[in-house]
């Protein structure tokens, strides 16, 4: 099946710093989504982005489908950005496959 | 707006008992829902795909008789952990896709502890 690799696995940022999270996938996909899981376990859908670039406030994402990767940018990080960021992809009509996530800690 | 609501958020039960977790779609209909299990500091593991009006599709290695899934309506899917044991303790999360672009929404999750 399709493989999803996220990097870095762990990241510690000072409040106000910017960061880039990466998601590589092993085959072509028709669906790619980014999620944030807060420290209480709630998963929030950040972006549906099988290709192209999207922005939502301090977050933006870019997927280069031909090169099989996606990037999530976090600017001016805040402590509330802490948690785990997951990338998930879908190929064909199969359920989403999740990466192992990037654990982000933003310290004041 | 569209929301996936999961209940209960936490449950503690004794070994040998059964626990039912409910997952509801609010303001939208979900013909398909997904049930995940998550161990501490790990990724989400898909357990089964719940289909309204038909049998669930279980992933390899997931015991059908242990984890009973019922999707009786377009807004409700339930997961029943039968004869629970301490090794069933975990974080269970349901989800559903919304809209033509199939964005995935998650419930709040249920933290199950079997003592």
Interface residues (C-beta under 8 A of the other chain):
Chain A: X31 X33 X35 X41 X42 X43 X44 X45 X48 X86 X88 X90 X95 X96 X98 X99 X100 X101 X103
Chain B: X34 X38 X41 X42 X43 X44 X46 X49 X91 X93 X95 X101 X102 X103 X104 X105 X106 X108 X109 X111
